Amino acid sequence: MKEEQAMKSINPAGCGGVWRAGLLLSLAVLAGCATGPTADPKDPLEPFNRGVYKFNDVVDRAVLKPVATAYRDVLPSPVRTGVTNFFANLQDAWSIVNNALQLKGEAASNSLVRFGVNTVFGLGGVLDIATEMQIERQTEDFGQTLGYWGVGAGPYLVLPLLGPSTVRDTAALPVDAQGNLVSGVNDVSTRNSLTGLNLLNRRSRLLDATKMLDQVALDPYTFTRDAFLQRRQNDVYDGYPPDESSSPFVEDYSAN
């Protein structure tokens, strides 16, 4: 859903301590904004989150959606598939690290082989040769790694421009930014162009999904939140989440 609209045109890794200090300050402020006992246990910051959600929706409808629509209309499907494959290949490189940190030897090996095969034989990842060879992809990020080692998700958050998140995933953002190979590109214009292309391509792939969301969801905010939390729960537990009663995603944070 709209969580896929993650905007990273400003490289967090390049902002150093200032960006991280701002993030920690924001988390501290949000921790004091929890609503009363009637709040949804997984979303005690709902009034704040809804405000940010509306802001993001306005930006999306005014800027991202029209540009993404033009992008999809102009570029043929094979080109867009190549762009998708290229950035997925870069993600495989970061998945090597996170699978290893989660002690998933086979998944780490598969990610390493995928990255090597697609980089060397797939024109830098534009062609997904590894999938044709039936080498399984298991995408992992640092938020999932924290979850694997027992760090709770914390309350649901909607971040300006970045979209749905949790306290845990938000804290993991600086590490994920450092692990993104695009952040290692020294030339600022090239780095920002790649980041913008990734954002635009991902948004274009969600045009049909967000259109359906607008048509069928009585409350798009709630629908997006629940879908995001369910997906992240499945991601952390590799598709085998625990019973809902013991899930860290439904801990009653509103009681604090």
C-alpha positions as YAML, in Angstrom:
chain: A
units: angstrom
residues:
- id: 1
  name: MET
  ca: [0.00, 0.00, 0.00]
- id: 2
  name: LYS
  ca: [1.14, 3.58, 0.49]
- id: 3
  name: GLU
  ca: [3.91, 2.43, 2.73]
- id: 4
  name: GLU
  ca: [5.78, 1.69, -0.46]
- id: 5
  name: GLN
  ca: [6.07, 5.40, -1.11]
- id: 6
  name: ALA
  ca: [9.24, 5.65, 1.00]
- id: 7
  name: MET
  ca: [10.94, 8.87, -0.01]
- id: 8
  name: LYS
  ca: [14.70, 8.98, 0.39]
- id: 9
  name: SER
  ca: [15.68, 11.77, -1.95]
- id: 10
  name: ILE
  ca: [17.45, 13.36, 1.01]
- id: 11
  name: ASN
  ca: [20.03, 10.81, 2.09]
- id: 12
  name: PRO
  ca: [19.77, 10.28, 5.89]
- id: 13
  name: ALA
  ca: [23.25, 8.82, 5.95]
- id: 14
  name: GLY
  ca: [24.62, 12.09, 4.64]
- id: 15
  name: CYS
  ca: [23.02, 14.11, 7.43]
- id: 16
  name: GLY
  ca: [25.04, 12.33, 10.10]
- id: 17
  name: GLY
  ca: [24.46, 13.13, 13.74]
- id: 18
  name: VAL
  ca: [22.00, 15.95, 13.05]
- id: 19
  name: TRP
  ca: [19.54, 13.60, 11.33]
- id: 20
  name: ARG
  ca: [19.88, 10.96, 14.04]
- id: 21
  name: ALA
  ca: [19.52, 13.52, 16.82]
- id: 22
  name: GLY
  ca: [16.38, 14.86, 15.15]
- id: 23
  name: LEU
  ca: [14.99, 11.35, 14.87]
- id: 24
  name: LEU
  ca: [15.60, 10.62, 18.56]
- id: 25
  name: LEU
  ca: [14.05, 13.96, 19.54]
- id: 26
  name: SER
  ca: [10.97, 13.20, 17.42]
- id: 27
  name: LEU
  ca: [10.60, 9.79, 19.07]
- id: 28
  name: ALA
  ca: [10.88, 11.38, 22.51]
- id: 29
  name: VAL
  ca: [8.17, 13.91, 21.66]
- id: 30
  name: LEU
  ca: [5.89, 11.24, 20.22]
- id: 31
  name: ALA
  ca: [6.33, 9.09, 23.31]
- id: 32
  name: GLY
  ca: [4.66, 11.84, 25.30]
- id: 33
  name: CYS
  ca: [1.76, 12.25, 22.89]
- id: 34
  name: ALA
  ca: [-0.03, 8.96, 23.52]
- id: 35
  name: THR
  ca: [-3.77, 9.29, 23.87]
- id: 36
  name: GLY
  ca: [-5.92, 7.99, 26.68]
- id: 37
  name: PRO
  ca: [-7.02, 4.43, 27.47]
- id: 38
  name: THR
  ca: [-9.61, 4.43, 24.66]
- id: 39
  name: ALA
  ca: [-6.88, 4.53, 22.00]
- id: 40
  name: ASP
  ca: [-6.31, 1.57, 19.71]
- id: 41
  name: PRO
  ca: [-3.68, -0.51, 21.57]
- id: 42
  name: LYS
  ca: [-1.45, -0.73, 18.52]
- id: 43
  name: ASP
  ca: [-1.96, 2.89, 17.50]
- id: 44
  name: PRO
  ca: [-1.97, 5.14, 20.60]
- id: 45
  name: LEU
  ca: [-0.68, 8.04, 18.47]
- id: 46
  name: GLU
  ca: [-3.62, 7.87, 16.07]
- id: 47
  name: PRO
  ca: [-4.53, 11.60, 16.10]
- id: 48
  name: PHE
  ca: [-0.94, 12.54, 15.21]
- id: 49
  name: ASN
  ca: [-0.68, 9.71, 12.68]
- id: 50
  name: ARG
  ca: [-3.91, 10.67, 10.94]
- id: 51
  name: GLY
  ca: [-2.66, 14.22, 10.55]
- id: 52
  name: VAL
  ca: [0.57, 13.05, 8.96]
- id: 53
  name: TYR
  ca: [-1.36, 10.58, 6.80]
- id: 54
  name: LYS
  ca: [-3.51, 13.41, 5.42]
- id: 55
  name: PHE
  ca: [-0.41, 15.49, 4.72]
- id: 56
  name: ASN
  ca: [1.24, 12.59, 2.89]
- id: 57
  name: ASP
  ca: [-1.94, 11.97, 0.91]
- id: 58
  name: VAL
  ca: [-2.07, 15.59, -0.23]
- id: 59
  name: VAL
  ca: [1.56, 15.46, -1.36]
- id: 60
  name: ASP
  ca: [0.97, 12.15, -3.10]
- id: 61
  name: ARG
  ca: [-2.08, 13.34, -5.03]
- id: 62
  name: ALA
  ca: [-0.46, 16.65, -5.95]
- id: 63
  name: VAL
  ca: [3.01, 15.41, -6.90]
- id: 64
  name: LEU
  ca: [3.85, 11.72, -6.71]
- id: 65
  name: LYS
  ca: [0.75, 10.20, -8.26]
- id: 66
  name: PRO
  ca: [0.64, 12.43, -11.38]
- id: 67
  name: VAL
  ca: [4.37, 12.01, -12.02]
- id: 68
  name: ALA
  ca: [4.20, 8.25, -11.43]
- id: 69
  name: THR
  ca: [1.26, 8.00, -13.82]
- id: 70
  name: ALA
  ca: [3.20, 9.83, -16.53]
- id: 71
  name: TYR
  ca: [6.22, 7.61, -15.84]
- id: 72
  name: ARG
  ca: [4.13, 4.47, -16.33]
- id: 73
  name: ASP
  ca: [2.47, 5.83, -19.46]
- id: 74
  name: VAL
  ca: [5.73, 6.88, -21.12]
- id: 75
  name: LEU
  ca: [8.08, 4.00, -20.31]
- id: 76
  name: PRO
  ca: [7.32, 0.55, -21.75]
- id: 77
  name: SER
  ca: [6.81, -2.32, -19.33]
- id: 78
  name: PRO
  ca: [10.17, -4.06, -20.05]
- id: 79
  name: VAL
  ca: [12.04, -0.88, -19.13]
- id: 80
  name: ARG
  ca: [10.11, -0.50, -15.89]
- id: 81
  name: THR
  ca: [10.72, -4.16, -15.08]
- id: 82
  name: GLY
  ca: [14.44, -3.60, -15.59]
- id: 83
  name: VAL
  ca: [14.36, -0.66, -13.18]
- id: 84
  name: THR
  ca: [12.52, -2.77, -10.61]
- id: 85
  name: ASN
  ca: [15.05, -5.59, -10.99]
- id: 86
  name: PHE
  ca: [17.99, -3.19, -10.64]
- id: 87
  name: PHE
  ca: [16.88, -1.82, -7.28]
- id: 88
  name: ALA
  ca: [15.75, -5.23, -6.04]
- id: 89
  name: ASN
  ca: [19.26, -6.48, -6.77]
- id: 90
  name: LEU
  ca: [20.71, -3.69, -4.61]
- id: 91
  name: GLN
  ca: [18.32, -4.73, -1.85]
- id: 92
  name: ASP
  ca: [19.62, -8.30, -2.13]
- id: 93
  name: ALA
  ca: [23.06, -7.00, -1.13]
- id: 94
  name: TRP
  ca: [21.66, -5.58, 2.11]
- id: 95
  name: SER
  ca: [19.65, -8.76, 2.63]
- id: 96
  name: ILE
  ca: [22.91, -10.72, 2.72]
- id: 97
  name: VAL
  ca: [23.93, -8.79, 5.83]
- id: 98
  name: ASN
  ca: [20.55, -8.99, 7.58]
- id: 99
  name: ASN
  ca: [20.05, -12.68, 6.85]
- id: 100
  name: ALA
  ca: [23.51, -13.31, 8.30]
- id: 101
  name: LEU
  ca: [22.70, -11.22, 11.38]
- id: 102
  name: GLN
  ca: [19.58, -13.36, 11.82]
- id: 103
  name: LEU
  ca: [21.68, -16.54, 11.55]
- id: 104
  name: LYS
  ca: [19.80, -17.60, 8.42]
- id: 105
  name: GLY
  ca: [22.67, -19.27, 6.63]
- id: 106
  name: GLU
  ca: [20.77, -20.61, 3.64]
- id: 107
  name: ALA
  ca: [18.93, -17.33, 3.05]
- id: 108
  name: ALA
  ca: [22.19, -15.37, 3.33]
- id: 109
  name: SER
  ca: [23.84, -17.72, 0.84]
- id: 110
  name: ASN
  ca: [20.91, -17.39, -1.56]
- id: 111
  name: SER
  ca: [21.04, -13.59, -1.31]
- id: 112
  name: LEU
  ca: [24.79, -13.65, -1.99]
- id: 113
  name: VAL
  ca: [24.38, -15.92, -5.01]
- id: 114
  name: ARG
  ca: [21.45, -13.87, -6.30]
- id: 115
  name: PHE
  ca: [23.41, -10.64, -6.04]
- id: 116
  name: GLY
  ca: [26.47, -12.13, -7.73]
- id: 117
  name: VAL
  ca: [24.57, -13.80, -10.57]
- id: 118
  name: ASN
  ca: [22.34, -10.83, -11.34]
- id: 119
  name: THR
  ca: [25.16, -8.30, -11.08]
- id: 120
  name: VAL
  ca: [27.56, -10.23, -13.32]
- id: 121
  name: PHE
  ca: [25.21, -11.93, -15.77]
- id: 122
  name: GLY
  ca: [22.13, -9.73, -15.47]
- id: 123
  name: LEU
  ca: [23.63, -6.44, -16.65]
- id: 124
  name: GLY
  ca: [24.11, -5.07, -13.15]
- id: 125
  name: GLY
  ca: [20.79, -6.47, -11.96]
- id: 126
  name: VAL
  ca: [18.59, -5.19, -14.79]
- id: 127
  name: LEU
  ca: [17.85, -8.81, -15.70]
- id: 128
  name: ASP
  ca: [16.71, -11.15, -12.92]
- id: 129
  name: ILE
  ca: [18.65, -14.24, -13.97]
- id: 130
  name: ALA
  ca: [18.65, -15.65, -10.42]
- id: 131
  name: THR
  ca: [14.88, -15.98, -10.32]
- id: 132
  name: GLU
  ca: [14.96, -17.82, -13.65]
- id: 133
  name: MET
  ca: [17.46, -20.17, -11.98]
- id: 134
  name: GLN
  ca: [14.94, -20.62, -9.13]
- id: 135
  name: ILE
  ca: [17.24, -19.08, -6.51]
- id: 136
  name: GLU
  ca: [14.86, -17.89, -3.81]
- id: 137
  name: ARG
  ca: [14.84, -14.26, -2.73]
- id: 138
  name: GLN
  ca: [14.40, -13.53, 0.98]
- id: 139
  name: THR
  ca: [14.41, -9.77, 1.47]
- id: 140
  name: GLU
  ca: [15.40, -8.60, 4.94]
- id: 141
  name: ASP
  ca: [16.02, -5.17, 6.47]
- id: 142
  name: PHE
  ca: [17.42, -4.05, 9.80]
- id: 143
  name: GLY
  ca: [13.96, -3.55, 11.29]
- id: 144
  name: GLN
  ca: [13.30, -7.24, 10.67]
- id: 145
  name: THR
  ca: [16.66, -8.09, 12.20]
- id: 146
  name: LEU
  ca: [15.77, -6.18, 15.36]
- id: 147
  name: GLY
  ca: [12.43, -8.00, 15.44]
- id: 148
  name: TYR
  ca: [14.17, -11.36, 15.03]
- id: 149
  name: TRP
  ca: [16.22, -10.67, 18.16]
- id: 150
  name: GLY
  ca: [13.16, -9.78, 20.19]
- id: 151
  name: VAL
  ca: [12.90, -6.01, 19.85]
- id: 152
  name: GLY
  ca: [9.21, -5.14, 19.98]
- id: 153
  name: ALA
  ca: [7.63, -3.19, 17.15]
- id: 154
  name: GLY
  ca: [6.44, -0.40, 19.42]
- id: 155
  name: PRO
  ca: [3.52, 1.87, 18.51]
- id: 156
  name: TYR
  ca: [2.51, 2.44, 14.92]
- id: 157
  name: LEU
  ca: [3.86, 5.64, 13.37]
- id: 158
  name: VAL
  ca: [3.18, 7.52, 10.16]
- id: 159
  name: LEU
  ca: [6.28, 9.45, 9.12]
- id: 160
  name: PRO
  ca: [6.12, 12.62, 7.00]
- id: 161
  name: LEU
  ca: [6.72, 11.65, 3.35]
- id: 162
  name: LEU
  ca: [8.02, 8.21, 4.35]
- id: 163
  name: GLY
  ca: [4.63, 6.77, 5.31]
- id: 164
  name: PRO
  ca: [3.72, 3.87, 7.64]
- id: 165
  name: SER
  ca: [6.27, 2.65, 10.16]
- id: 166
  name: THR
  ca: [6.69, 1.60, 13.78]
- id: 167
  name: VAL
  ca: [9.02, 2.88, 16.48]
- id: 168
  name: ARG
  ca: [11.32, -0.08, 15.85]
- id: 169
  name: ASP
  ca: [11.39, 0.39, 12.08]
- id: 170
  name: THR
  ca: [11.91, 4.13, 12.49]
- id: 171
  name: ALA
  ca: [14.90, 3.54, 14.75]
- id: 172
  name: ALA
  ca: [16.28, 1.15, 12.11]
- id: 173
  name: LEU
  ca: [16.07, 3.72, 9.30]
- id: 174
  name: PRO
  ca: [19.58, 5.19, 9.76]
- id: 175
  name: VAL
  ca: [21.10, 1.70, 9.61]
- id: 176
  name: ASP
  ca: [19.06, 0.76, 6.55]
- id: 177
  name: ALA
  ca: [20.12, 4.03, 4.93]
- id: 178
  name: GLN
  ca: [23.78, 3.14, 5.48]
- id: 179
  name: GLY
  ca: [23.16, -0.33, 4.07]
- id: 180
  name: ASN
  ca: [21.58, 1.02, 0.90]
- id: 181
  name: LEU
  ca: [24.25, 0.84, -1.80]
- id: 182
  name: VAL
  ca: [22.82, 3.96, -3.44]
- id: 183
  name: SER
  ca: [23.87, 5.93, -0.35]
- id: 184
  name: GLY
  ca: [27.47, 5.03, -1.16]
- id: 185
  name: VAL
  ca: [27.39, 6.90, -4.48]
- id: 186
  name: ASN
  ca: [29.64, 9.91, -3.97]
- id: 187
  name: ASP
  ca: [28.18, 12.13, -6.67]
- id: 188
  name: VAL
  ca: [25.20, 13.86, -5.08]
- id: 189
  name: SER
  ca: [23.27, 14.42, -8.31]
- id: 190
  name: THR
  ca: [23.68, 10.77, -9.34]
- id: 191
  name: ARG
  ca: [22.69, 9.54, -5.88]
- id: 192
  name: ASN
  ca: [19.60, 11.72, -5.77]
- id: 193
  name: SER
  ca: [18.65, 10.75, -9.33]
- id: 194
  name: LEU
  ca: [18.83, 7.06, -8.43]
- id: 195
  name: THR
  ca: [16.83, 7.64, -5.26]
- id: 196
  name: GLY
  ca: [14.19, 9.58, -7.18]
- id: 197
  name: LEU
  ca: [13.99, 6.92, -9.87]
- id: 198
  name: ASN
  ca: [13.50, 4.22, -7.25]
- id: 199
  name: LEU
  ca: [10.74, 6.22, -5.57]
- id: 200
  name: LEU
  ca: [9.01, 6.96, -8.85]
- id: 201
  name: ASN
  ca: [9.18, 3.36, -10.03]
- id: 202
  name: ARG
  ca: [7.84, 2.00, -6.76]
- id: 203
  name: ARG
  ca: [4.98, 4.50, -6.74]
- id: 204
  name: SER
  ca: [4.06, 3.61, -10.32]
- id: 205
  name: ARG
  ca: [3.75, -0.04, -9.36]
- id: 206
  name: LEU
  ca: [1.19, 0.89, -6.71]
- id: 207
  name: LEU
  ca: [-1.11, 3.00, -8.86]
- id: 208
  name: ASP
  ca: [-3.70, 0.25, -9.31]
- id: 209
  name: ALA
  ca: [-3.52, -0.75, -5.64]
- id: 210
  name: THR
  ca: [-4.07, 2.78, -4.36]
- id: 211
  name: LYS
  ca: [-6.92, 3.28, -6.83]
- id: 212
  name: MET
  ca: [-8.60, 0.20, -5.39]
- id: 213
  name: LEU
  ca: [-7.91, 1.47, -1.86]
- id: 214
  name: ASP
  ca: [-9.71, 4.73, -2.63]
- id: 215
  name: GLN
  ca: [-12.67, 2.84, -4.08]
- id: 216
  name: VAL
  ca: [-13.26, 0.09, -1.52]
- id: 217
  name: ALA
  ca: [-11.85, 1.19, 1.83]
- id: 218
  name: LEU
  ca: [-14.32, 2.96, 4.13]
- id: 219
  name: ASP
  ca: [-11.36, 4.30, 6.12]
- id: 220
  name: PRO
  ca: [-8.15, 4.25, 4.03]
- id: 221
  name: TYR
  ca: [-6.06, 5.17, 7.08]
- id: 222
  name: THR
  ca: [-7.21, 2.15, 9.10]
- id: 223
  name: PHE
  ca: [-6.97, -0.16, 6.09]
- id: 224
  name: THR
  ca: [-3.41, 0.99, 5.34]
- id: 225
  name: ARG
  ca: [-2.34, 0.71, 8.99]
- id: 226
  name: ASP
  ca: [-3.70, -2.79, 9.48]
- id: 227
  name: ALA
  ca: [-2.29, -4.02, 6.17]
- id: 228
  name: PHE
  ca: [1.12, -2.57, 6.99]
- id: 229
  name: LEU
  ca: [1.29, -4.07, 10.49]
- id: 230
  name: GLN
  ca: [0.17, -7.46, 9.21]
- id: 231
  name: ARG
  ca: [2.75, -7.41, 6.43]
- id: 232
  name: ARG
  ca: [5.57, -6.39, 8.77]
- id: 233
  name: GLN
  ca: [4.57, -9.09, 11.24]
- id: 234
  name: ASN
  ca: [4.73, -11.67, 8.46]
- id: 235
  name: ASP
  ca: [8.07, -10.26, 7.32]
- id: 236
  name: VAL
  ca: [9.63, -10.57, 10.77]
- id: 237
  name: TYR
  ca: [8.39, -14.13, 11.25]
- id: 238
  name: ASP
  ca: [8.99, -15.24, 7.64]
- id: 239
  name: GLY
  ca: [5.31, -15.87, 7.05]
- id: 240
  name: TYR
  ca: [4.70, -17.77, 10.30]
- id: 241
  name: PRO
  ca: [3.66, -15.15, 12.88]
- id: 242
  name: PRO
  ca: [2.71, -16.14, 16.43]
- id: 243
  name: ASP
  ca: [-0.84, -16.03, 17.72]
- id: 244
  name: GLU
  ca: [-2.24, -12.50, 17.72]
- id: 245
  name: SER
  ca: [-2.55, -12.54, 21.51]
- id: 246
  name: SER
  ca: [1.23, -12.85, 21.83]
- id: 247
  name: SER
  ca: [2.15, -10.59, 18.93]
- id: 248
  name: PRO
  ca: [4.33, -7.54, 19.71]
- id: 249
  name: PHE
  ca: [2.27, -5.62, 17.16]
- id: 250
  name: VAL
  ca: [-0.83, -5.67, 19.37]
- id: 251
  name: GLU
  ca: [0.76, -4.88, 22.72]
- id: 252
  name: ASP
  ca: [-1.33, -2.32, 24.58]
- id: 253
  name: TYR
  ca: [0.93, 0.72, 24.33]
- id: 254
  name: SER
  ca: [-1.98, 3.03, 25.08]
- id: 255
  name: ALA
  ca: [-1.95, 1.92, 28.71]
- id: 256
  name: ASN
  ca: [1.48, 3.48, 29.28]
...
